[in-house]
Amino acid sequence: MLNRSEPILMRQITDALDAHLDATYRSDAPGAALMVAVGGEVLYEQGIGIADLVTGEAITPDTTFRLASVSKQFTAMAIQLLGQEERLAYEDDLQQYFPEFPAGIGTLVTLRHLLCHTSGLLDYEEFVEEQPDWQISDEEVLAIAAAQTKTYFPPGTLYRYSNTGYVLLALVVERVSGIAYADFLQQRIFEPLGMETTMLYQKGRAIPKRAMGYARNEKGEILQADQGTCTATKGDGCIYTSVRDYLRWHQALSKQPGMAPALGQVYAPIGEYENGFYGMGWFFSRRSSGGLEMYHTGNTSGFSNLVIRIPENDALIACFSNMADNSYLLTGLLDVLEQFPLLRLESKLVRDLLALTR
């Protein structure tokens, strides 16, 4: 493990990451926060750029960003916690929680399928038209999904990334726990882990230390792009957190009993990758050592994110940006990490994920 007794390597990592951020972001425009930790040591934490162009507030390691699809790992953990309490099972079918689903779908799709993106449920986004000042709710997504009479493929036979499935999982958490999904996250995950600035987005509710989201138009001008019609659904991508709070999450996944993602129980192969899998809100692959490398991207209106965990090295890389479609800049971060063995990834899966900007 890297430790503080290796000042030359520490300086090399710091210098390389500083150079990357300085070359990638401007100090007077939307930017990013970056955290790198190994073996319980924070090797690097830095913010660059502006969190809110109206107020001029600078990005720091405490700035909170919308995680987009990085949120899915929290949804999966909520299901895992309820499963540990035997309040649900991964093989439960949809009709047990949503009797409005037709039998041909509701009795065939299980929670396991939702967690692994193997349900075949149609993408709810295909049925939603972007509208100003309106955001679709989880309950409206449920209504769209339950009205369908077909799936993309027989459930459990193929992998296809599905926001629909993770929206439904958050609704399952509410129906099983009897409390709002936001309250479940606060009571069972955020508060116990000391994630003080982490919360689920709810329209009209203040978000502490919040970064606003931005995008560039065809002319290259920076415009606010903080919200859209499909950015308020809860289970698939609506959590705000900072890189410092996210480190607490990483530490819990590594060390707290019952918090390691159940990837040995719930996963599915990604068809085009011999060594690529999805389960419990994580993409992952097996390293030559036999250990895992885990990652997820998050791209939505105004935000681009990447998180990487290498459990055998207790390594975390978390980069959150308040600029949309920023994946090529995150790929540059991977190039920097290639210089350092403890932070180097073996699989090309994560680079392909960035190209898809999921």
C-alpha positions in Angstrom: 0.0 0.0 0.0 1.0 3.6 -0.6 1.8 5.5 2.5 3.1 8.8 3.7 6.7 7.5 3.8 6.8 7.7 0.0 6.9 11.5 -0.5 8.3 11.3 -4.0 5.5 9.2 -5.3 3.0 11.3 -3.4 4.3 14.4 -5.0 4.3 12.7 -8.4 0.6 11.9 -8.0 -0.3 15.4 -6.8 1.6 17.1 -9.6 0.1 14.8 -12.3 -3.5 15.4 -11.0 -2.9 19.1 -10.6 -1.7 19.4 -14.2 -4.7 17.4 -15.4 -7.2 19.6 -13.7 -5.4 22.8 -14.7 -5.3 21.7 -18.3 -8.9 20.5 -18.3 -10.9 23.2 -16.4 -10.9 27.0 -16.1 -11.0 28.6 -12.7 -13.8 31.0 -13.9 -16.1 28.3 -15.5 -17.9 25.1 -14.3 -15.4 22.5 -13.2 -15.0 19.5 -11.0 -14.0 18.0 -7.7 -11.6 15.1 -7.5 -10.8 12.7 -4.7 -8.2 9.9 -4.8 -7.6 7.7 -1.7 -5.6 4.5 -1.2 -5.5 2.3 1.9 -7.4 4.8 4.0 -5.1 7.7 3.1 -6.4 10.6 1.1 -3.8 11.2 -1.6 -5.5 14.0 -3.4 -8.7 16.1 -2.9 -9.2 19.2 -4.9 -11.8 21.4 -6.5 -11.5 23.6 -9.5 -13.9 25.9 -11.2 -17.2 27.5 -10.2 -20.1 25.7 -8.6 -22.6 28.5 -9.4 -22.0 31.1 -12.0 -24.6 33.4 -10.5 -23.0 33.5 -7.0 -19.4 32.8 -8.1 -19.0 30.2 -5.4 -15.9 28.1 -6.1 -16.0 24.3 -6.2 -14.3 22.6 -3.2 -14.2 19.0 -2.0 -17.3 19.7 0.0 -19.4 20.9 -3.0 -22.3 18.6 -3.8 -23.0 17.4 -7.3 -26.0 15.4 -8.7 -24.6 11.9 -9.2 -26.9 10.9 -12.0 -26.5 7.1 -12.5 -23.8 6.8 -9.8 -26.9 7.0 -7.6 -27.9 3.5 -8.6 -25.5 1.9 -6.1 -27.4 3.5 -3.2 -30.7 2.2 -4.6 -29.2 -1.3 -4.8 -27.9 -1.0 -1.2 -31.3 0.0 0.0 -32.7 -3.3 -1.5 -29.7 -5.2 -0.1 -30.4 -3.9 3.4 -34.1 -4.9 3.2 -33.0 -8.3 1.9 -30.7 -8.9 4.9 -33.7 -8.2 7.1 -35.7 -10.8 5.1 -38.3 -8.2 4.2 -37.8 -9.0 0.5 -35.9 -11.4 -1.7 -34.0 -10.9 -4.9 -36.3 -13.5 -6.6 -39.5 -11.6 -5.8 -41.4 -10.8 -8.9 -42.8 -7.4 -9.8 -46.5 -8.4 -9.2 -45.7 -8.9 -5.6 -45.2 -5.1 -5.3 -47.0 -3.8 -8.3 -50.2 -5.8 -9.1 -50.9 -3.4 -11.9 -48.3 -5.1 -14.1 -49.7 -7.6 -16.6 -49.0 -11.2 -15.6 -46.9 -11.9 -18.7 -44.4 -9.3 -17.5 -45.1 -8.9 -13.8 -44.6 -12.5 -12.9 -41.5 -13.0 -15.0 -39.4 -9.9 -14.0 -37.7 -10.2 -10.6 -35.9 -7.8 -8.4 -32.7 -9.6 -9.4 -33.4 -8.7 -13.1 -33.9 -5.0 -12.2 -30.7 -4.9 -10.2 -28.7 -6.4 -13.1 -30.4 -4.6 -16.0 -31.7 -7.9 -17.4 -35.4 -7.2 -17.1 -36.0 -6.2 -20.7 -38.4 -3.5 -19.5 -39.0 -0.8 -22.1 -37.1 2.5 -21.4 -39.5 5.0 -20.0 -37.7 7.8 -21.7 -39.0 6.6 -25.0 -42.5 7.6 -23.9 -41.6 11.0 -22.4 -41.4 14.3 -24.3 -39.1 16.9 -22.8 -41.2 19.7 -21.5 -40.3 23.0 -19.7 -41.2 23.2 -16.0 -42.4 19.6 -15.7 -40.5 16.6 -14.3 -41.8 13.1 -14.5 -42.3 11.3 -11.1 -41.4 7.7 -10.2 -45.1 6.9 -10.0 -45.6 8.2 -13.6 -42.7 6.0 -14.7 -44.5 3.0 -13.0 -47.7 3.8 -14.8 -45.8 3.9 -18.2 -44.0 0.6 -17.4 -47.1 -1.2 -16.2 -49.0 -0.2 -19.4 -46.6 -2.1 -21.6 -47.4 -5.5 -23.0 -44.0 -6.5 -24.3 -40.3 -6.4 -23.3 -37.2 -6.0 -25.3 -36.3 -9.6 -24.7 -37.4 -12.4 -22.4 -36.5 -11.3 -18.8 -33.2 -12.7 -17.6 -31.8 -13.6 -21.1 -29.9 -10.5 -22.0 -28.3 -7.3 -20.5 -29.7 -3.9 -21.4 -29.1 -0.8 -19.3 -32.4 0.3 -17.8 -33.3 3.4 -15.8 -36.9 2.1 -15.6 -35.7 -0.8 -13.5 -34.0 1.4 -10.9 -36.9 3.7 -10.7 -39.1 0.7 -9.8 -36.5 -0.5 -7.2 -36.9 2.8 -5.3 -40.6 2.4 -5.3 -40.1 -1.2 -3.9 -38.1 0.3 -1.1 -40.9 2.6 -0.2 -43.6 -0.1 -0.3 -41.6 -2.5 1.8 -40.2 0.0 4.3 -43.4 2.1 4.6 -41.5 5.4 4.4 -40.5 7.7 1.7 -37.4 6.7 -0.3 -35.6 9.9 0.7 -36.2 9.2 4.4 -35.0 5.6 4.0 -31.7 6.8 2.5 -31.3 9.4 5.3 -32.1 7.1 8.2 -30.4 3.9 6.9 -27.4 5.1 4.9 -26.5 8.8 5.0 -27.0 9.7 8.7 -25.3 6.5 10.0 -22.3 7.0 7.8 -21.9 10.6 8.6 -22.7 11.8 5.1 -23.9 15.1 6.3 -24.2 17.0 3.0 -25.7 14.0 1.0 -29.4 13.9 0.1 -31.9 12.9 -2.5 -33.1 15.7 -4.8 -36.6 16.9 -4.0 -37.9 19.9 -5.9 -38.1 23.0 -3.7 -35.8 21.6 -1.0 -32.5 23.3 -0.4 -29.4 21.3 -1.2 -26.3 22.2 0.9 -23.2 23.4 -1.0 -24.9 22.7 -4.3 -23.2 22.8 -7.7 -25.5 24.0 -10.5 -25.3 22.0 -13.7 -24.2 23.5 -17.0 -23.7 22.5 -20.7 -22.3 24.1 -23.9 -24.5 24.9 -26.8 -23.5 24.5 -30.5 -21.6 27.8 -30.3 -19.6 26.7 -27.3 -21.4 29.0 -24.9 -22.0 27.8 -21.4 -25.6 27.7 -20.4 -27.3 26.5 -17.2 -28.7 23.0 -17.7 -29.4 22.0 -14.2 -32.7 20.2 -14.6 -34.7 18.4 -17.2 -37.9 16.4 -17.6 -36.2 13.1 -16.6 -33.9 14.3 -13.8 -36.1 14.1 -10.8 -36.8 10.4 -10.7 -35.4 9.0 -7.5 -34.1 5.5 -7.9 -32.1 5.9 -11.1 -30.1 9.1 -10.5 -31.1 11.8 -8.1 -28.6 11.8 -5.2 -26.4 14.8 -4.4 -23.1 14.3 -2.6 -19.6 15.6 -2.4 -16.3 13.7 -2.9 -15.6 13.9 0.8 -19.0 12.4 1.7 -18.5 9.8 -1.1 -15.3 8.7 0.6 -17.3 7.8 3.7 -19.5 5.7 1.5 -16.5 4.0 0.0 -15.1 3.3 3.5 -18.4 1.8 4.6 -18.5 -0.5 1.5 -15.0 -1.7 2.3 -15.2 -2.1 6.1 -18.7 -2.2 7.5 -20.4 -5.6 8.0 -23.2 -6.2 5.5 -22.3 -3.2 3.4 -20.1 -4.9 0.7 -22.2 -4.9 -2.5 -23.6 -8.4 -3.0 -21.8 -8.9 -6.4 -21.2 -12.5 -5.7 -25.0 -13.1 -5.5 -26.5 -10.6 -7.9 -24.7 -9.9 -11.2 -25.1 -10.5 -15.0 -22.5 -10.6 -17.8 -22.5 -7.7 -20.2 -22.8 -9.5 -23.5 -20.1 -7.9 -25.6 -17.4 -8.1 -22.8 -15.8 -11.4 -21.9 -14.9 -10.0 -18.5 -17.5 -7.3 -17.9 -20.5 -7.6 -15.5 -23.2 -5.5 -13.9 -24.7 -6.0 -10.5 -26.0 -4.0 -7.5 -25.5 -0.6 -9.1 -21.9 -1.4 -10.3 -20.1 -2.2 -13.5 -17.2 -4.5 -12.6 -14.6 -6.8 -14.0 -12.1 -9.3 -12.6 -8.4 -8.3 -12.4 -5.5 -10.7 -13.2 -5.0 -11.0 -9.4 -8.6 -12.3 -9.0 -9.8 -9.1 -7.4 -12.4 -6.8 -8.7 -12.3 -3.3 -10.2 -15.6 -1.5 -9.9 -16.9 1.6 -11.6 -19.9 3.7 -12.6 -20.4 6.7 -14.7 -23.1 9.3 -14.4 -24.1 11.7 -17.1 -27.2 13.9 -17.1 -28.2 17.4 -17.9 -25.5 19.5 -16.4 -23.3 16.9 -14.8 -20.7 14.2 -15.7 -19.3 11.9 -13.1 -17.0 8.9 -12.6 -16.3 6.7 -9.6 -13.8 3.8 -9.5 -13.0 1.4 -6.7 -10.2 -1.2 -6.6 -11.0 -3.1 -3.4 -7.8 -5.1 -3.2 -5.8 -1.8 -3.0 -8.6 -0.1 -1.0 -8.4 2.5 -3.8 -11.0 5.1 -4.6 -11.1 7.6 -7.5 -14.2 9.9 -7.5 -14.5 12.8 -10.0 -17.7 14.9 -10.1 -18.2 17.7 -12.7 -20.9 20.2 -13.2 -20.5 20.3 -16.9 -22.6 17.9 -19.1 -21.1 15.5 -21.7 -17.7 15.8 -20.1 -16.7 12.1 -20.6 -13.7 12.8 -22.8 -12.2 14.9 -20.0 -12.8 12.0 -17.5 -11.0 9.7 -20.0 -8.0 12.1 -19.6 -8.1 11.3 -15.9 -7.8 7.6 -16.7 -4.7 8.4 -18.7 -3.1 10.1 -15.7 -4.0 7.2 -13.4 -2.2 4.8 -15.9 1.1 6.1 -14.5 0.5 4.7 -11.0 0.2 0.9 -10.6 -2.1 1.1 -7.5 -4.6 3.3 -9.5 -4.3 1.6 -12.9 -7.3 -0.2 -14.4 -6.8 -3.4 -16.3 -10.2 -3.5 -18.1 -11.2 -1.2 -21.0 -14.8 -1.4 -19.9 -14.7 1.9 -18.1 -13.4 3.7 -21.1 -16.2 2.3 -23.2 -18.7 3.4 -20.5 -17.4 6.9 -20.7 -17.9 6.9 -24.5 -21.5 6.0 -23.9 -21.8 8.8 -21.3 -24.1 6.7 -19.1 
